[in-house]
Amino acid sequence: PGPVASLVGIALGAGILYTKPLFYAIDYTQASYRVMTNATRELIDEPSEAFLEGGIPKLLDIYNREDFKVYNEHVFSTNMAFLRSQPVEDHHRFVFSYNFRVRHRNGHYVPIYQRGSYLTSPDTGLPLYSLGMVMNITPFKKNFLIHHTIERASAAGCDMLAEYTYFPHEED
């Protein structure tokens, strides 16, 4: 093996490259996942089939309750309000990102970062599908703050349109 393969082997042994991105596609009309890659094994030690079979209820089962409250009351509603303010034909150009915690099979919570876009109904503007990726951010995330951004994607990259910080604990 060459030097790159050796470095990758060392990094894997040291736990530096212990996770890979998880890609997903959600069908909101069926409350189900259409795609869920096998990175769920590295992320929470569960097979992707658990989500493909369990749908959104499976996600809700492992979602940290405090973080879900923030998502439900702030993140999703902000995303929907933003989409309502934009032409429906542009909805797929926006990238919505935020972090939250999910429960690993061992009972500990894993901080993750999610980036995704919505495919919406041309008639109602409501989400039909969400496509995106999730990554474990344990090495970087040391607090409970939830960071949420909205960006416009283009061939030149992403332009930040909005940025929010939420506190799951009211006393913070």
C-alpha angles and dihedrals in degrees: 000000000000128000094272092053089048092052091048090050091051091047092050091048091050092049093245094125096037098135141040129199118280114220122204144174119201123200104207092188089064099027086234143119115246093184130024119161124220093255085099085085092062094038103048105352095251129117120253088239089070088066097037089054099033098044122189092339088064091055091047089053093060099032113109105253095225092049092047090053089055091045093049097044100036120007102047095037091049090049092050093047089050092050091049088057092054133070109267091233089063098049094098090058095068124089118205118198134180142147129236141152130261128190117253118216088255089063097252121119120243119207110227137184119219128195121181150141134224129233104207137195112267088218103047104016088228120135117269096171139009121206123189154107137265129203135187108246099181094129090056106032115077102153138051099247116126115220117200128185138179118204137177113231121215138157087271094055135264127323117206111238102168138006129190138177121204130191115217090196111063092212090063 
